[in-house]
C-alpha cells in the first residue's frame, strides 16, 4: 500500500486503514486530542511515517467547505448562564459528541441586539458547520434567520409556534403532568404552579402539563406564577403565592432552581415541607439533591439532551435527514413531597 501512495499525496483514510483504526480516531490522534489509547496513537504515528502523510487543513477546509466548528447558541444576556447546572450539563453532552466527530464547540450568547447580530451573521456567512439553538423566546428573530439559512440548525427544545424541522426536547408536558398527579395523589387539593417564562416553549409546555393534570383530577388549576428559571425568581413566586393563596398545600415548580427558591421562602415563612406544603421540581440537577429537604423532582436526561442535539447536528452536516427526538422523563421521589 505504501508503494502505491508514494507517487501521490496520501490521505487520512489511508492512514487510518494502515493503522487499523477508524478515520475519527486517526484524526484525534493527529490532533493530540484526548481519549485515544497509546497503542492506537502509536499505530497512527507509524502509518504517518510510512506513508509520508502531511495534513493539509487549509486544502481540506476549502474542498469540503467546512470550518470544523459547531456553535451552541443560547438566548441569554449573562455569560454566567453557561455555569447554570442545566446548561453546563448540556455543554458536557454536546462537547463529547462533537469531539467524536472532530468538531470544535463554540459558545454564543444571543439576547442583546449585538449578540443577535453576531449570531445572525454566523448563520448567514456559514461561519460554522452547524448551529444548535436553545432558550429561544417567542418571536425571537433568530428563529426566522434559522429557517432562512442553508446551514444545518438543530433546536434544543421546541420554541413557541410551529415546530422546527429538527429538534431535541424532553417530554415537558408529560413530566409536569406526572409531577402534578403525584402531588394530587398525596392528598394535595390546592396545588399551584411556579412556571418558567411563558414566552418560551418549555415554560408553556410545563404549565400545560400541570393544568391538564389538575383538570383531569377535577381540581381548579391556579393561574401561572411566572418565574425565570432562577432560584431568586422561585423564592419571589412562592412569597407571592403565600400572600395571595395562603391555602396552597402543593407546588409544582417548573425547574429545580425555582423549586429550591420556593423551599427557601417556605422555610423562612415557618411552613414545614412537606407537611404544610409539598414541593416538586423539574430537571433532577444537583441543586435538587442538596436542597433542604431534598427535592422531589422530574428527571430529564440533560446530558443526553446535549449529546443527542450534537448527534443530530453531525448527521445533518453529513447530509442525512434525522427525525425530531423527544426524550423521556421520570419522577424522582425525595423528602419534599
C-alpha positions as a Markdown table, in Angstrom:
| # | Residue | x | y | z |
|---|---|---|---|---|
| 1 | Unk | 0.0 | 0.0 | 0.0 |
| 2 | Unk | 2.8 | 2.4 | 0.9 |
| 3 | Unk | 4.4 | 2.0 | -2.5 |
| 4 | Unk | 1.1 | 2.8 | -4.3 |
| 5 | Unk | 0.6 | 6.0 | -2.5 |
| 6 | Unk | 4.2 | 7.1 | -2.6 |
| 7 | Unk | 3.6 | 8.6 | -6.1 |
| 8 | Unk | 0.8 | 10.9 | -4.8 |
| 9 | Unk | -0.3 | 12.6 | -1.7 |
| 10 | Unk | -1.6 | 10.2 | 0.9 |
| 11 | Unk | -4.9 | 10.7 | 2.7 |
| 12 | Unk | -6.2 | 10.4 | 6.2 |
| 13 | Unk | -8.4 | 7.5 | 5.2 |
| 14 | Unk | -5.2 | 5.6 | 4.1 |
| 15 | Unk | -3.5 | 6.5 | 7.3 |
| 16 | Unk | -6.5 | 5.1 | 9.3 |
| 17 | Unk | -6.6 | 1.9 | 7.2 |
| 18 | Unk | -2.9 | 1.2 | 7.6 |
| 19 | Unk | -3.1 | 1.9 | 11.3 |
| 20 | Unk | -6.2 | -0.3 | 11.7 |
| 21 | Unk | -8.3 | 2.4 | 13.3 |
| 22 | Unk | -11.3 | 4.5 | 12.3 |
| 23 | Unk | -10.9 | 7.8 | 10.5 |
| 24 | Unk | -12.1 | 9.7 | 13.5 |
| 25 | Unk | -9.6 | 8.0 | 15.8 |
| 26 | Unk | -6.8 | 8.8 | 13.3 |
| 27 | Unk | -7.8 | 12.4 | 13.2 |
| 28 | Unk | -8.0 | 12.7 | 17.0 |
| 29 | Unk | -4.5 | 11.1 | 17.3 |
| 30 | Unk | -3.1 | 13.6 | 14.8 |
| 31 | Unk | -4.6 | 16.5 | 16.6 |
| 32 | Unk | -3.4 | 15.3 | 20.0 |
| 33 | Unk | -7.0 | 15.0 | 21.2 |
| 34 | Unk | -7.8 | 13.1 | 24.4 |
| 35 | Unk | -9.4 | 9.7 | 24.7 |
| 36 | Unk | -7.1 | 7.9 | 22.2 |
| 37 | Unk | -5.2 | 4.9 | 23.6 |
| 38 | Unk | -1.4 | 4.9 | 23.5 |
| 39 | Unk | -1.4 | 1.8 | 21.2 |
| 40 | Unk | -3.7 | 3.5 | 18.7 |
| 41 | Unk | -1.8 | 6.7 | 18.8 |
| 42 | Unk | 1.5 | 4.9 | 18.1 |
| 43 | Unk | -0.1 | 2.9 | 15.3 |
| 44 | Unk | -1.3 | 6.1 | 13.6 |
| 45 | Unk | 2.2 | 7.7 | 14.0 |
| 46 | Unk | 3.8 | 4.6 | 12.4 |
| 47 | Unk | 1.3 | 4.9 | 9.5 |
| 48 | Unk | 2.0 | 8.6 | 9.1 |
| 49 | Unk | 5.8 | 7.9 | 8.9 |
| 50 | Unk | 5.4 | 5.0 | 6.4 |
| 51 | Unk | 3.0 | 6.9 | 4.1 |
| 52 | Unk | 4.7 | 10.3 | 4.4 |
| 53 | Unk | 1.3 | 11.8 | 5.3 |
| 54 | Unk | 1.2 | 15.6 | 5.6 |
| 55 | Unk | -2.1 | 17.1 | 6.9 |
| 56 | Unk | -3.3 | 20.0 | 4.8 |
| 57 | Unk | -6.1 | 21.5 | 6.8 |
| 58 | Unk | -6.5 | 24.6 | 4.6 |
| 59 | Unk | -7.0 | 22.5 | 1.5 |
| 60 | Unk | -9.4 | 20.2 | 3.3 |
| 61 | Unk | -11.5 | 23.1 | 4.5 |
| 62 | Unk | -11.6 | 24.6 | 1.0 |
| 63 | Unk | -12.6 | 21.3 | -0.5 |
| 64 | Unk | -15.3 | 20.4 | 2.0 |
| 65 | Unk | -16.5 | 23.9 | 2.7 |
| 66 | Unk | -16.3 | 23.0 | 6.4 |
| 67 | Unk | -15.0 | 25.1 | 9.3 |
| 68 | Unk | -14.6 | 22.3 | 11.8 |
| 69 | Unk | -16.8 | 24.3 | 14.3 |
| 70 | Unk | -20.3 | 23.8 | 15.7 |
| 71 | Unk | -21.9 | 26.6 | 17.6 |
| 72 | Unk | -24.2 | 26.3 | 20.7 |
| 73 | Unk | -26.3 | 29.5 | 20.8 |
| 74 | Unk | -28.2 | 30.4 | 24.0 |
| 75 | Unk | -30.6 | 33.3 | 24.3 |
| 76 | Unk | -29.3 | 34.9 | 27.4 |
| 77 | Unk | -27.7 | 38.2 | 28.4 |
| 78 | Unk | -25.5 | 37.0 | 31.2 |
| 79 | Unk | -22.4 | 34.9 | 30.3 |
| 80 | Unk | -22.7 | 33.1 | 33.7 |
| 81 | Unk | -25.7 | 31.3 | 32.2 |
| 82 | Unk | -23.2 | 28.7 | 30.9 |
| 83 | Unk | -22.4 | 28.0 | 34.5 |
| 84 | Unk | -26.0 | 27.2 | 35.3 |
| 85 | Unk | -26.1 | 23.4 | 36.1 |
| 86 | Unk | -28.6 | 22.8 | 33.3 |
| 87 | Unk | -26.6 | 24.4 | 30.5 |
| 88 | Unk | -23.3 | 23.1 | 32.0 |
| 89 | Unk | -24.7 | 19.5 | 31.6 |
| 90 | Unk | -25.9 | 20.3 | 28.0 |
| 91 | Unk | -22.4 | 21.5 | 27.2 |
| 92 | Unk | -20.8 | 18.4 | 28.6 |
| 93 | Unk | -23.0 | 16.2 | 26.5 |
| 94 | Unk | -22.7 | 18.2 | 23.3 |
| 95 | Unk | -18.9 | 18.7 | 23.5 |
| 96 | Unk | -18.3 | 14.9 | 23.9 |
| 97 | Unk | -20.4 | 14.1 | 20.9 |
| 98 | Unk | -18.8 | 16.8 | 18.8 |
| 99 | Unk | -15.3 | 15.7 | 19.7 |
| 100 | Unk | -16.0 | 12.3 | 18.3 |
| 101 | Unk | -16.9 | 14.0 | 15.0 |
| 102 | Unk | -13.8 | 16.2 | 15.0 |
| 103 | Unk | -15.9 | 19.4 | 15.5 |
| 104 | Unk | -14.9 | 22.1 | 18.0 |
| 105 | Unk | -17.7 | 23.6 | 20.1 |
| 106 | Unk | -18.2 | 27.4 | 20.1 |
| 107 | Unk | -20.5 | 29.0 | 22.7 |
| 108 | Unk | -22.5 | 32.1 | 21.8 |
| 109 | Unk | -24.9 | 34.4 | 23.7 |
| 110 | Unk | -27.7 | 36.0 | 21.7 |
| 111 | Unk | -30.0 | 38.1 | 23.7 |
| 112 | Unk | -28.7 | 41.7 | 23.2 |
| 113 | Unk | -29.0 | 43.3 | 19.8 |
| 114 | Unk | -25.3 | 43.0 | 19.3 |
| 115 | Unk | -25.3 | 39.3 | 20.3 |
| 116 | Unk | -28.2 | 38.5 | 17.9 |
| 117 | Unk | -26.5 | 40.3 | 15.1 |
| 118 | Unk | -23.3 | 38.3 | 15.6 |
| 119 | Unk | -25.3 | 35.1 | 15.5 |
| 120 | Unk | -27.3 | 36.1 | 12.5 |
| 121 | Unk | -24.0 | 36.9 | 10.7 |
| 122 | Unk | -22.7 | 33.5 | 11.7 |
| 123 | Unk | -25.8 | 31.8 | 10.3 |
| 124 | Unk | -25.7 | 33.8 | 7.0 |
| 125 | Unk | -22.0 | 33.6 | 6.4 |
| 126 | Unk | -21.7 | 29.8 | 7.3 |
| 127 | Unk | -19.1 | 30.7 | 9.8 |
| 128 | Unk | -19.7 | 27.3 | 11.4 |
| 129 | Unk | -20.7 | 23.8 | 10.0 |
| 130 | Unk | -23.9 | 23.9 | 12.1 |
| 131 | Unk | -25.7 | 25.5 | 15.0 |
| 132 | Unk | -27.6 | 24.4 | 18.0 |
| 133 | Unk | -30.1 | 26.9 | 19.3 |
| 134 | Unk | -31.5 | 26.9 | 22.8 |
| 135 | Unk | -33.7 | 29.0 | 25.2 |
| 136 | Unk | -35.4 | 31.0 | 22.4 |
| 137 | Unk | -38.3 | 33.2 | 23.3 |
| 138 | Unk | -41.5 | 33.8 | 21.3 |
| 139 | Unk | -40.9 | 35.8 | 18.1 |
| 140 | Unk | -37.2 | 35.6 | 18.6 |
| 141 | Unk | -35.7 | 36.9 | 15.2 |
| 142 | Unk | -33.2 | 34.1 | 15.3 |
| 143 | Unk | -36.0 | 31.6 | 14.6 |
| 144 | Unk | -36.7 | 33.2 | 11.3 |
| 145 | Unk | -33.0 | 33.5 | 10.5 |
| 146 | Unk | -32.6 | 29.8 | 11.2 |
| 147 | Unk | -35.4 | 29.0 | 8.9 |
| 148 | Unk | -33.8 | 31.0 | 6.1 |
| 149 | Unk | -30.2 | 29.8 | 6.4 |
| 150 | Unk | -28.8 | 26.9 | 4.4 |
| 151 | Unk | -26.7 | 26.0 | 7.4 |
| 152 | Unk | -27.8 | 22.9 | 9.5 |
| 153 | Unk | -29.7 | 24.1 | 12.6 |
| 154 | Unk | -30.9 | 21.9 | 15.5 |
| 155 | Unk | -33.2 | 23.3 | 18.2 |
| 156 | Unk | -32.7 | 22.3 | 21.8 |
| 157 | Unk | -36.3 | 22.4 | 22.9 |
| 158 | Unk | -39.2 | 23.4 | 20.7 |
| 159 | Unk | -39.8 | 27.2 | 20.5 |
| 160 | Unk | -43.2 | 28.8 | 20.8 |
| 161 | Unk | -45.1 | 28.4 | 17.4 |
| 162 | Unk | -44.7 | 25.8 | 14.7 |
| 163 | Unk | -42.3 | 23.0 | 15.5 |
| 164 | Unk | -39.0 | 23.3 | 13.6 |
| 165 | Unk | -37.8 | 20.5 | 11.3 |
| 166 | Unk | -35.0 | 19.3 | 13.6 |
| 167 | Unk | -35.1 | 19.5 | 17.4 |
| 168 | Unk | -34.4 | 17.5 | 20.5 |
| 169 | Unk | -36.7 | 18.1 | 23.5 |
| 170 | Unk | -37.7 | 16.4 | 26.8 |
| 171 | Unk | -41.3 | 15.3 | 27.5 |
| 172 | Unk | -42.1 | 18.5 | 29.3 |
| 173 | Unk | -45.9 | 18.1 | 29.2 |
| 174 | Unk | -45.8 | 14.5 | 30.4 |
| 175 | Unk | -43.2 | 15.2 | 33.1 |
| 176 | Unk | -45.2 | 18.2 | 34.5 |
| 177 | Unk | -48.4 | 16.1 | 34.4 |
| 178 | Unk | -46.8 | 13.3 | 36.4 |
| 179 | Unk | -45.4 | 15.7 | 39.0 |
| 180 | Unk | -48.8 | 17.3 | 39.5 |
| 181 | Unk | -50.6 | 13.9 | 39.6 |
| 182 | Unk | -48.2 | 12.8 | 42.3 |
| 183 | Unk | -49.0 | 15.9 | 44.4 |
| 184 | Unk | -52.7 | 15.2 | 44.0 |
| 185 | Unk | -52.2 | 11.5 | 44.9 |
| 186 | Unk | -50.7 | 12.7 | 48.2 |
| 187 | Unk | -53.9 | 14.5 | 49.1 |
| 188 | Unk | -53.0 | 18.0 | 47.9 |
| 189 | Unk | -56.0 | 19.9 | 46.6 |
| 190 | Unk | -54.7 | 23.4 | 46.4 |
| 191 | Unk | -51.8 | 22.9 | 44.0 |
| 192 | Unk | -50.1 | 25.9 | 42.4 |
| 193 | Unk | -47.5 | 26.1 | 39.6 |
| 194 | Unk | -44.4 | 28.2 | 39.6 |
| 195 | Unk | -43.8 | 28.1 | 35.8 |
| 196 | Unk | -41.0 | 29.4 | 33.7 |
| 197 | Unk | -41.2 | 32.2 | 31.3 |
| 198 | Unk | -44.4 | 31.8 | 29.3 |
| 199 | Unk | -42.8 | 33.3 | 26.2 |
| 200 | Unk | -40.7 | 30.1 | 26.0 |
| 201 | Unk | -41.8 | 26.7 | 24.7 |
| 202 | Unk | -40.6 | 24.9 | 27.9 |
| 203 | Unk | -42.5 | 27.4 | 30.1 |
| 204 | Unk | -45.8 | 26.9 | 28.3 |
| 205 | Unk | -45.4 | 23.1 | 28.0 |
| 206 | Unk | -44.8 | 22.5 | 31.7 |
| 207 | Unk | -47.7 | 24.7 | 32.7 |
| 208 | Unk | -49.8 | 22.8 | 30.3 |
| 209 | Unk | -48.9 | 19.5 | 31.9 |
| 210 | Unk | -49.8 | 20.9 | 35.3 |
| 211 | Unk | -53.1 | 22.3 | 34.0 |
| 212 | Unk | -54.0 | 19.0 | 32.3 |
| 213 | Unk | -53.4 | 17.0 | 35.5 |
| 214 | Unk | -55.4 | 19.4 | 37.7 |
| 215 | Unk | -58.4 | 19.3 | 35.3 |
| 216 | Unk | -58.2 | 15.5 | 35.0 |
| 217 | Unk | -58.4 | 15.3 | 38.8 |
| 218 | Unk | -61.4 | 17.6 | 38.9 |
| 219 | Unk | -59.4 | 20.4 | 40.6 |
| 220 | Unk | -59.2 | 24.1 | 39.5 |
| 221 | Unk | -55.7 | 25.0 | 38.2 |
| 222 | Unk | -54.4 | 28.2 | 39.5 |
| 223 | Unk | -53.1 | 31.0 | 37.2 |
| 224 | Unk | -49.4 | 30.6 | 36.5 |
| 225 | Unk | -47.0 | 32.2 | 38.9 |
| 226 | Unk | -44.3 | 33.1 | 36.5 |
| 227 | Unk | -40.5 | 32.9 | 37.2 |
| 228 | Unk | -37.4 | 33.0 | 35.0 |
| 229 | Unk | -36.0 | 29.6 | 36.0 |
| 230 | Unk | -33.6 | 31.1 | 38.6 |
| 231 | Unk | -33.6 | 30.5 | 42.4 |
| 232 | Unk | -34.5 | 34.1 | 43.3 |
| 233 | Unk | -37.5 | 34.1 | 41.0 |
| 234 | Unk | -38.7 | 30.9 | 42.6 |
| 235 | Unk | -38.4 | 32.4 | 46.1 |
| 236 | Unk | -40.3 | 35.6 | 44.9 |
| 237 | Unk | -43.0 | 33.5 | 43.2 |
| 238 | Unk | -43.5 | 31.4 | 46.4 |
| 239 | Unk | -43.7 | 34.6 | 48.5 |
| 240 | Unk | -46.4 | 35.9 | 46.2 |
| 241 | Unk | -48.3 | 32.6 | 46.5 |
| 242 | Unk | -48.3 | 32.7 | 50.3 |
| 243 | Unk | -49.6 | 36.3 | 50.2 |
| 244 | Unk | -52.3 | 35.7 | 47.7 |
| 245 | Unk | -53.1 | 32.0 | 48.1 |
| 246 | Unk | -52.4 | 31.1 | 51.7 |
| 247 | Unk | -54.4 | 27.9 | 51.3 |
| 248 | Unk | -51.8 | 26.4 | 48.9 |
| 249 | Unk | -50.7 | 22.9 | 50.0 |
| 250 | Unk | -48.7 | 21.8 | 47.0 |
| 251 | Unk | -46.4 | 23.5 | 44.5 |
| 252 | Unk | -45.1 | 22.3 | 41.1 |
| 253 | Unk | -42.0 | 24.3 | 40.2 |
| 254 | Unk | -41.0 | 24.1 | 36.6 |
| 255 | Unk | -37.3 | 23.6 | 37.4 |
| 256 | Unk | -35.2 | 22.8 | 40.3 |
| 257 | Unk | -33.7 | 26.2 | 40.7 |
| 258 | Unk | -37.2 | 27.7 | 41.3 |
| 259 | Unk | -38.1 | 24.7 | 43.4 |
| 260 | Unk | -35.1 | 25.4 | 45.7 |
| 261 | Unk | -36.2 | 29.1 | 45.9 |
| 262 | Unk | -39.7 | 28.0 | 46.9 |
| 263 | Unk | -38.3 | 25.8 | 49.7 |
| 264 | Unk | -36.2 | 28.7 | 51.0 |
| 265 | Unk | -39.3 | 31.0 | 51.2 |
| 266 | Unk | -41.4 | 28.3 | 52.8 |
| 267 | Unk | -38.7 | 27.8 | 55.4 |
| 268 | Unk | -38.4 | 31.5 | 56.2 |
| 269 | Unk | -42.2 | 31.7 | 56.4 |
| 270 | Unk | -42.3 | 29.0 | 59.0 |
| 271 | Unk | -44.1 | 26.5 | 56.7 |
| 272 | Unk | -42.9 | 22.9 | 57.0 |
| 273 | Unk | -42.2 | 20.8 | 53.9 |
| 274 | Unk | -43.9 | 18.5 | 53.0 |
| 275 | Unk | -46.4 | 18.6 | 55.9 |
| 276 | Unk | -47.8 | 22.1 | 55.2 |
| 277 | Unk | -46.7 | 22.4 | 51.6 |
| 278 | Unk | -45.3 | 19.7 | 49.3 |
| 279 | Unk | -43.0 | 20.8 | 46.5 |
| 280 | Unk | -41.9 | 19.1 | 43.3 |
| 281 | Unk | -39.3 | 20.4 | 40.8 |
| 282 | Unk | -38.2 | 19.5 | 37.3 |
| 283 | Unk | -34.7 | 18.6 | 35.9 |
| 284 | Unk | -33.1 | 16.5 | 38.7 |
| 285 | Unk | -29.9 | 18.5 | 38.9 |
| 286 | Unk | -27.5 | 18.7 | 41.8 |
| 287 | Unk | -29.5 | 21.5 | 43.5 |
| 288 | Unk | -32.4 | 19.1 | 43.9 |
| 289 | Unk | -30.3 | 16.6 | 45.8 |
| 290 | Unk | -28.7 | 19.1 | 48.1 |
| 291 | Unk | -31.9 | 21.1 | 48.8 |
| 292 | Unk | -33.3 | 21.2 | 52.4 |
| 293 | Unk | -35.3 | 19.0 | 52.3 |
| 294 | Unk | -34.1 | 17.1 | 49.2 |
| 295 | Unk | -36.4 | 18.0 | 46.3 |
| 296 | Unk | -38.8 | 15.5 | 44.7 |
| 297 | Unk | -38.4 | 16.3 | 41.0 |
| 298 | Unk | -38.9 | 15.1 | 37.4 |
| 299 | Unk | -35.7 | 13.7 | 36.0 |
| 300 | Unk | -34.9 | 14.7 | 32.4 |
| 301 | Unk | -31.6 | 13.4 | 30.8 |
| 302 | Unk | -29.9 | 16.8 | 30.5 |
| 303 | Unk | -26.5 | 15.5 | 29.4 |
| 304 | Unk | -28.2 | 13.2 | 26.8 |
| 305 | Unk | -30.1 | 16.3 | 25.5 |
| 306 | Unk | -26.8 | 17.9 | 24.6 |
| 307 | Unk | -25.4 | 14.7 | 23.2 |
| 308 | Unk | -28.5 | 14.0 | 21.1 |
| 309 | Unk | -28.5 | 17.6 | 19.8 |
| 310 | Unk | -24.9 | 17.2 | 18.7 |
| 311 | Unk | -25.5 | 13.8 | 17.1 |
| 312 | Unk | -28.4 | 15.2 | 15.1 |
| 313 | Unk | -26.3 | 18.2 | 14.0 |
| 314 | Unk | -23.5 | 15.9 | 12.9 |
| 315 | Unk | -26.0 | 13.8 | 10.9 |
| 316 | Unk | -27.2 | 17.0 | 9.2 |
| 317 | Unk | -23.7 | 18.1 | 8.4 |
| 318 | Unk | -23.0 | 14.7 | 6.8 |
| 319 | Unk | -26.1 | 15.0 | 4.6 |
| 320 | Unk | -28.5 | 12.9 | 6.5 |
| 321 | Unk | -32.1 | 13.8 | 7.4 |
| 322 | Unk | -32.7 | 12.8 | 11.1 |
| 323 | Unk | -36.1 | 12.9 | 12.8 |
| 324 | Unk | -37.0 | 15.1 | 15.8 |
| 325 | Unk | -36.5 | 13.4 | 19.2 |
| 326 | Unk | -38.4 | 13.6 | 22.5 |
| 327 | Unk | -36.5 | 12.3 | 25.5 |
| 328 | Unk | -38.4 | 10.6 | 28.3 |
| 329 | Unk | -38.8 | 11.9 | 31.8 |
| 330 | Unk | -39.5 | 10.2 | 35.1 |
| 331 | Unk | -40.4 | 11.2 | 38.7 |
| 332 | Unk | -37.8 | 11.0 | 41.4 |
| 333 | Unk | -39.4 | 11.0 | 44.9 |
| 334 | Unk | -37.4 | 12.6 | 47.7 |
| 335 | Unk | -38.4 | 14.2 | 51.0 |
| 336 | Unk | -40.1 | 17.4 | 49.8 |
| 337 | Unk | -43.3 | 15.7 | 48.6 |
